Amino acid sequence: MKEYIGQALAWRQVDGAVELELRRLPCNEIGSTTLAELELLVAALETVRDSSHALIIYSSVPAGFCAGADLRELYAGMQEVPSSAERTAGVRRFLERIHAVLNAIDMWPRPTIAAVHGVCFGGGLELALACDLIVADRLARFCLPELRLGIVPGFGGIPRLKRDVGNALVRDLLFTGRSLNAVRAHALGLVSQLAGEGAALQLARSTARQIGKYDRDTTAAAKEFIKPLPREELQREIDLFCRLLARPAVEASLRKFVTSTEVQPYLP
């Protein structure tokens, strides 16, 4: 695999594991630039599936793993398009693209590990949920704050949470908008391993080395068996997101968000 360094992402192959670095300030918000580079990553992963045994996703940004979707870009795009139908169509195209990327990561035949520190909110949590394992710094926090804006998660978070940890945690995160600390997330089964402060990537790398000891075809077969993709529910989530987005109350909530003077308006 040829090393790639882009505006939002970088990746390289290290000792048989692909390492994807999230590197966009202030906190790896997922917008059009990140999506385009994720699509390049997915294409690159297909070329190294036979020479890799794992994928690690981590952030080099101090604030955390990922604060979620780029809501400022979303709001600006909505203002450029006067027609509600055209707005919805544009958002649907974006969601279908991000779903295709996350589904590809979800179903890549090699185990995938999210090494999380700091903020892991909204679309960032949805990216982590596409991975097989979440390894978290003890100071990491997890949250689905979308209902505060009058929308639901749109990158596949609800179906993947239901698949991995069940409805009780989905409802708690979704309805309250509160964040979970890593220790609580580990106790509930969202996080597979806890790392010391600043040590999530190190633990993810050691986990990848352990995974690399075993036959890749056997690991791929096991992954396919235990991790089905909830395709129908993922599509229904896109439909629900687009229906909710069309309401005037959502545009007002987004306007309030983007005009906030708080340093980190996404925090609880």
C-alpha positions in Angstrom: 0.0 0.0 0.0 1.3 3.4 -1.0 1.3 5.9 1.9 -1.3 8.6 1.6 -1.4 12.0 3.3 -4.5 14.1 2.6 -6.2 17.1 4.1 -8.4 15.1 6.5 -6.9 11.6 6.5 -3.6 9.8 6.2 -2.9 6.1 5.9 -0.1 3.7 5.7 0.6 -0.1 6.1 2.7 -0.9 9.2 3.7 -4.5 10.0 0.7 -5.9 8.1 -1.9 -3.6 9.6 -3.4 -0.6 7.8 -3.4 2.5 10.0 -5.9 5.2 9.2 -5.1 8.6 10.8 -7.9 11.1 11.3 -6.1 14.5 11.1 -8.6 17.3 10.4 -8.8 20.1 13.0 -10.6 21.0 15.1 -12.0 17.5 15.8 -12.2 15.5 12.6 -15.7 16.7 11.6 -16.9 14.5 8.7 -17.8 16.6 5.6 -17.3 16.4 1.9 -13.4 16.4 2.1 -13.3 13.6 4.6 -15.9 11.6 2.7 -14.0 11.9 -0.5 -10.8 10.7 1.2 -12.6 7.8 2.9 -13.8 6.7 -0.5 -10.1 6.6 -1.6 -9.3 4.6 1.5 -12.0 2.0 0.7 -10.5 1.6 -2.8 -7.0 1.2 -1.3 -8.2 -1.4 1.2 -9.3 -3.6 -1.6 -5.8 -3.7 -2.9 -4.3 -4.9 0.3 -6.9 -7.3 1.7 -4.5 -10.2 1.0 -1.4 -8.6 2.6 -3.1 -7.1 5.7 -4.5 -8.6 8.8 -6.2 -5.6 10.4 -7.2 -2.0 10.1 -6.7 0.5 12.9 -8.5 3.9 12.9 -7.2 6.6 15.2 -7.0 10.3 15.6 -3.9 12.5 15.9 -6.0 15.5 16.8 -5.8 16.4 20.6 -9.5 17.0 21.0 -10.5 13.5 20.3 -11.4 10.8 17.8 -14.2 12.7 16.0 -16.9 15.2 16.9 -19.3 14.0 14.2 -20.7 15.4 11.0 -19.5 18.8 9.7 -22.7 20.6 10.7 -21.4 23.9 9.5 -20.9 22.6 6.0 -24.3 21.0 6.1 -26.0 24.3 7.1 -24.0 26.3 4.5 -25.0 23.8 1.8 -28.7 24.1 2.8 -28.5 27.9 2.5 -27.2 27.6 -1.1 -30.2 25.6 -2.2 -33.6 27.3 -2.0 -35.7 24.3 -2.7 -36.5 21.9 0.2 -36.7 19.0 -2.2 -33.3 19.8 -3.7 -31.8 20.1 -0.2 -33.1 16.7 0.8 -31.9 15.2 -2.4 -28.4 16.5 -1.8 -28.3 15.3 1.7 -29.5 11.9 0.6 -26.7 11.6 -1.9 -24.2 12.4 0.8 -25.7 9.9 3.2 -25.7 7.2 0.6 -22.0 7.8 -0.1 -21.1 7.8 3.6 -23.1 4.6 4.2 -21.4 2.9 1.3 -18.0 3.8 2.9 -18.9 2.7 6.4 -20.6 -0.5 5.1 -17.3 -1.3 3.2 -15.3 -0.8 6.4 -17.9 -2.8 8.4 -17.7 -5.7 6.0 -14.0 -5.6 5.1 -12.8 -9.2 5.7 -10.0 -8.2 8.1 -10.7 -7.2 11.7 -11.0 -3.4 12.3 -10.1 -1.5 15.4 -11.1 2.0 16.5 -8.6 3.5 18.9 -10.5 6.3 20.6 -9.5 9.1 22.8 -11.4 12.3 23.9 -14.6 13.1 22.0 -16.3 10.4 20.1 -19.7 12.0 19.2 -22.4 11.6 16.6 -20.9 10.6 13.3 -17.6 9.9 15.1 -19.3 7.2 17.2 -20.9 5.9 14.0 -17.5 5.5 12.4 -16.2 3.7 15.5 -19.3 1.4 15.4 -18.4 0.3 11.9 -15.3 -1.2 13.4 -15.2 -4.7 15.0 -13.5 -3.5 18.2 -13.4 -0.2 20.0 -10.3 0.4 22.2 -10.7 3.5 24.3 -8.6 5.8 26.4 -10.1 5.9 29.9 -10.9 9.6 29.4 -12.8 9.1 26.1 -16.5 10.0 25.9 -19.2 8.7 23.7 -22.4 10.5 22.7 -25.2 10.6 20.1 -26.4 14.3 20.4 -28.5 14.4 17.2 -31.9 14.7 18.9 -30.8 18.1 20.2 -30.9 19.3 16.6 -34.2 17.6 15.8 -32.6 14.8 13.7 -31.5 11.3 14.3 -28.0 9.8 13.6 -27.7 9.4 9.9 -24.4 7.5 9.4 -25.8 4.1 10.5 -25.5 4.5 14.3 -28.8 3.2 15.4 -28.8 -0.1 13.5 -25.2 -0.8 14.4 -25.7 0.0 18.1 -28.7 -2.3 18.1 -26.7 -5.0 16.5 -23.7 -4.7 18.9 -25.2 -3.8 22.3 -29.0 -3.8 22.1 -31.9 -1.5 22.4 -31.5 -0.4 26.0 -28.3 1.5 25.4 -29.5 2.8 22.0 -32.5 4.4 23.7 -30.4 5.8 26.6 -27.9 7.5 24.3 -30.5 8.6 21.7 -33.2 10.0 24.0 -31.0 11.7 26.6 -28.2 13.0 24.4 -25.9 12.4 27.4 -22.3 11.2 27.0 -20.9 8.0 28.4 -17.4 7.8 29.8 -15.2 5.0 28.6 -15.4 3.0 31.8 -19.2 3.0 31.6 -19.1 2.2 27.9 -16.8 -0.7 28.6 -19.1 -2.1 31.3 -22.0 -1.9 28.8 -20.1 -3.7 26.1 -19.7 -0.8 23.7 -15.9 -0.6 24.3 -14.0 -3.9 24.2 -10.8 -2.8 25.9 -9.8 0.1 28.1 -6.4 1.8 27.8 -4.6 4.2 30.0 -4.6 7.9 29.1 -2.9 8.4 25.8 -2.4 4.7 25.3 -5.4 3.7 23.0 -3.3 3.5 19.8 -0.6 1.4 21.5 -3.2 -1.0 22.8 -4.9 -1.2 19.3 -1.5 -2.0 17.8 -0.9 -4.8 20.2 -4.4 -6.2 19.6 -3.7 -6.1 15.8 -0.5 -8.0 16.3 -2.4 -10.7 18.3 -5.0 -10.9 15.5 -2.2 -11.3 12.9 -1.1 -14.6 14.5 -4.1 -16.4 13.1 -5.1 -17.6 9.7 -6.7 -14.7 7.8 -9.3 -16.8 5.9 -10.5 -18.3 9.2 -10.7 -14.9 10.8 -12.7 -13.5 7.8 -15.1 -16.4 7.9 -15.7 -15.9 11.6 -16.2 -12.2 11.1 -18.8 -12.8 8.3 -20.6 -15.2 10.6 -20.8 -13.0 13.7 -21.3 -9.6 12.1 -24.2 -9.4 9.7 -24.9 -6.0 8.1 -28.4 -4.6 8.9 -28.9 -3.3 5.4 -32.7 -2.8 5.6 -32.5 -0.8 8.8 -29.6 1.3 7.5 -31.7 2.3 4.5 -34.6 3.1 6.7 -32.4 5.3 8.8 -31.4 7.4 5.7 -35.1 7.8 4.9 -35.9 8.9 8.5 -33.0 11.4 8.6 -34.1 13.0 5.3 -37.7 13.3 6.4 -36.7 15.0 9.7 -34.2 17.3 8.0 -36.9 18.9 5.9 -38.6 20.5 8.9 -38.0 24.2 9.6 -37.2 23.5 13.2 -34.1 21.6 12.1 -32.8 24.5 10.1 -33.3 26.8 13.1 -31.4 24.4 15.3 -28.5 24.2 12.8 -28.4 28.0 12.6 -28.2 28.2 16.4 -25.3 25.6 16.3 -23.2 27.3 13.7 -23.6 30.8 15.1 -22.6 29.6 18.6 -19.6 31.4 20.2 -18.8 28.5 22.5 -15.5 26.8 21.8 -17.0 23.3 21.7 -20.8 23.7 21.2 -21.1 19.9 20.6 -20.2 19.1 24.2 -23.0 18.1 26.7 
